[in-house]
């Protein structure tokens, strides 16, 4: 199952907790030449040189991972979701409640995301969530309850 989850919903934590059945495909690794695994959260929102194979390299790995793992957590990037749709690949979206905005912004700061990323998320929080929630190509939409994350609901998916 391919799961496009909103930033901060716990993709990385869930993939570590359920490492035998889940993988988190951090899109930065596929998108940017100067990707740094140790500093991934601190680099989000910083502009660098984009890899020439992006987004095809990410899309291909999503498909490959989907044959190896029951749960594949991916970015909520609209370009990727459009590629999945064009190729008739089904996905599920996971989003928080809009009322949890402050908690999510605080978590971005706590995990070390740069100010540019936090500001972008603050300015677009509602519209990003509505875009995922209203994506007509998603198999289904999962709305997280307050203070819940993917690891809390994975057994229900």
C-alpha positions as CSV (number, residue, x, y, z in Angstrom):
1,X,0.0,0.0,0.0
2,X,1.4,3.4,-1.0
3,X,0.7,6.0,1.6
4,X,1.2,9.7,0.8
5,X,1.4,11.3,4.2
6,X,1.5,14.9,5.3
7,X,4.9,16.1,6.7
8,X,5.2,15.3,10.4
9,X,2.6,12.5,10.5
10,X,5.3,10.0,11.5
11,X,6.4,8.3,8.3
12,X,10.0,7.9,9.4
13,X,9.1,6.8,13.0
14,X,6.6,4.2,11.7
15,X,9.1,2.8,9.1
16,X,11.6,2.3,11.9
17,X,9.1,0.8,14.3
18,X,7.7,-1.5,11.7
19,X,10.9,-2.0,9.6
20,X,9.9,-5.5,8.4
21,X,6.7,-4.2,6.7
22,X,7.2,-0.5,6.1
23,X,9.6,1.8,4.3
24,X,9.8,5.6,4.3
25,X,11.0,6.9,0.9
26,X,12.4,10.3,1.9
27,X,12.0,12.3,-1.4
28,X,15.0,14.6,-0.7
29,X,17.4,11.7,-1.4
30,X,15.9,11.4,-4.9
31,X,15.4,15.1,-5.6
32,X,18.6,16.9,-4.5
33,X,22.3,16.4,-5.3
34,X,23.5,17.5,-1.9
35,X,21.2,15.3,0.1
36,X,22.6,14.5,3.5
37,X,21.0,11.6,5.4
38,X,22.3,13.0,8.8
39,X,20.8,16.4,8.2
40,X,17.6,15.6,6.2
41,X,15.2,17.6,8.4
42,X,17.6,20.5,8.7
43,X,17.9,20.8,4.9
44,X,14.2,20.8,4.0
45,X,13.2,24.0,2.3
46,X,16.8,24.9,1.4
47,X,17.1,25.2,-2.4
48,X,19.9,23.3,-4.1
49,X,20.5,21.7,-7.4
50,X,17.8,19.2,-8.4
51,X,18.8,15.8,-9.7
52,X,18.2,15.4,-13.4
53,X,16.3,12.1,-12.9
54,X,13.8,13.6,-10.5
55,X,10.9,12.8,-10.3
56,X,11.2,9.6,-12.3
57,X,13.8,8.1,-10.0
58,X,11.5,8.5,-7.0
59,X,8.5,7.1,-8.9
60,X,10.4,4.1,-10.0
61,X,11.6,3.4,-6.4
62,X,8.0,3.8,-5.1
63,X,6.9,1.1,-7.6
64,X,9.8,-1.2,-6.7
65,X,9.3,-0.8,-3.0
66,X,5.6,-1.5,-3.3
67,X,6.5,-5.0,-4.4
68,X,8.8,-5.5,-1.3
69,X,6.9,-3.9,1.5
70,X,3.2,-3.9,2.5
71,X,3.5,-0.2,3.4
72,X,5.4,2.4,1.4
73,X,5.4,5.9,2.9
74,X,5.9,8.7,0.3
75,X,6.0,12.4,0.0
76,X,2.8,14.4,-0.5
77,X,4.4,16.2,-3.4
78,X,1.7,16.9,-6.1
79,X,4.1,16.1,-8.9
80,X,4.5,12.6,-7.5
81,X,0.8,12.1,-6.9
82,X,0.1,13.2,-10.4
83,X,2.6,10.6,-11.7
84,X,0.9,7.9,-9.7
85,X,-2.4,8.9,-11.1
86,X,-1.3,9.0,-14.7
87,X,0.1,5.5,-14.3
88,X,-3.0,4.3,-12.5
89,X,-1.2,3.5,-9.3
90,X,-3.4,3.7,-6.3
91,X,-2.4,5.4,-3.1
92,X,-3.9,6.4,0.3
93,X,-3.5,9.9,1.8
94,X,-2.9,10.6,5.5
95,X,-3.4,14.0,7.0
96,X,-3.7,15.7,10.3
97,X,-6.6,17.9,11.4
98,X,-6.3,21.5,10.4
99,X,-6.9,22.4,14.1
100,X,-3.5,20.6,14.9
101,X,-1.5,23.2,13.0
102,X,0.3,24.6,16.0
103,X,1.3,21.1,17.1
104,X,2.7,20.3,13.7
105,X,4.6,23.6,13.4
106,X,6.1,23.1,16.8
107,X,7.2,19.6,15.8
108,X,8.9,20.9,12.7
109,X,10.9,23.3,14.8
110,X,11.6,20.6,17.4
111,X,13.0,18.2,14.7
112,X,15.2,20.9,13.3
113,X,13.5,21.9,10.1
114,X,14.8,25.3,8.8
115,X,12.8,28.5,9.2
116,X,12.0,28.5,5.5
117,X,10.3,25.1,5.7
118,X,8.4,26.0,8.8
119,X,7.2,29.3,7.3
120,X,6.1,27.5,4.1
121,X,4.2,25.0,6.1
122,X,2.7,27.7,8.3
123,X,1.6,29.7,5.3
124,X,0.2,26.7,3.4
125,X,-0.9,24.3,6.1
126,X,-4.6,24.4,5.4
127,X,-4.3,24.4,1.6
128,X,-1.8,21.5,1.6
129,X,-4.1,19.4,3.8
130,X,-7.2,20.3,1.7
131,X,-5.3,19.4,-1.5
132,X,-4.5,15.9,-0.1
133,X,-8.0,15.4,1.4
134,X,-9.7,16.4,-1.9
135,X,-7.4,14.3,-4.1
136,X,-10.0,12.4,-6.2
137,X,-7.4,9.8,-7.3
138,X,-6.7,8.6,-3.8
139,X,-8.0,5.2,-2.9
140,X,-9.1,6.6,0.4
141,X,-8.3,9.4,2.8
142,X,-7.2,8.9,6.4
143,X,-7.6,11.7,8.9
144,X,-5.5,11.4,12.0
145,X,-7.0,12.2,15.4
146,X,-5.3,14.8,17.6
147,X,-1.9,13.6,18.8
148,X,-2.1,10.4,16.6
149,X,0.5,9.4,14.1
150,X,0.8,6.7,11.4
151,X,2.3,4.2,13.8
152,X,-0.9,4.5,15.8
153,X,-3.1,3.5,12.9
154,X,-1.0,1.3,10.7
155,X,-2.7,-1.9,11.9
156,X,-6.0,-0.5,10.6
157,X,-4.8,0.2,7.1
